Amino acid sequence: MSGQYDILSPWADADPMPLKGISPRVINLTGKKIGLYATTKRAPKPILTVVEKKFKEIFPTSEISWYLSTQHYADLQIEGKNKAQFEEWVKGVDAVVTAVGD
């Protein structure tokens, strides 16, 4: 043994393209309509209730709009029988916060 080790990085090569969201970021939430999307799991509603309280403290002129999923999986909600209702809700908000968890 020579006492030397090869060190390998667990990180893959970085993509040279910068990340780009599907929608432009909302810079300031003051006076904006913020959507809270909760799945049917146990944790999202309590988590988002706290988020709503904090938003109201920090951005008192913002409006909160909840969307409570009726489907266990988000993709079923978005593409399923409530698609039109979901799309209408999304059109009416400036930003969406969601939470997941059991």
N, C-alpha and C positions, 0 to 999 in steps of 0.2 A: 504494500500500500504506500502510495506516495503522499498521502495526507491532503490531496487536492480533490475537489469535488466539482462536477459540472452542475451548474445552477440552471434550472429550466423555469421559464416563466409560465404560469398557468393562464396568462392572458393571450388571447388570439391576436393576430395582427389587426391593428386598428383600421377601420374603414376610412378612407380619405375623404369621403363625402360627409359633410356636416349633417347632423340630424335635422329633420324638418317635420314639424307637426302637420296634421291634416287640416288644421285651421289656424289662423293667426292667434297668437296669445292675446288675452285681454290684459292690458297694462295696468289699469286701475279699476277696481270693483265698486268704487263709489257710484251710487245711483244705478247700478246694473241689476239685472234680474239673474239670480244665481239658482241653477237647478241642482237639486239634491236627488240622486238616483239611488234607490235602495232595492237590493235584490230580496228574495224571500228567505235568505239565511237569517240566523239569529242576530248577528252582530251589526249589520249595516244600519238599522234604524237607531239603536242607541248611539252608535258612533256619529252618525249624521245629525242627531239631535244636539250633540255637543258642538259639532261643527257649525250648525245653525246658530247656536247661542253665541259662539265666538264671532261669527260673521256679523251678527247684529251689534255686537259690542264694537267691532273694528270699523264696520261700514254701516252705520245706522240708517243711511238713505237707500241701501240696497233692499231689494225684494227677494224673498226666498220662494221657490216653487218646488214642491216635492213631486216625484214620480215613484210610486210604489209598484214594483214589478209584481205581476201575478204569476209569472213563470219562474221555475227554479233556475234555469240557465238564461243569462242575458241575451244570448243569440236567439233563443226562442221568443223572447219578449219583443225584440227588435224586428224579427222577420216573421213572427207568428200572427195570430189572429188580432192582436192589438197594435199591429204595425202603424196603422193610420193615426191612432191615438198617441202613440209614442212619438211619431214624426211631428205631429202638431205641437206636442209639448216641447220638443227640442227646438222647433222654430221660434218658440216664445221665450227662450232664455239666451243670455249672453255667454254664460259659462256653465259647465256641469262638473259637479264633484260627486264621485261615487265611492262606496266602501264595500269591501267584501270580507267575509269571514264567517266562521262557524260559531 
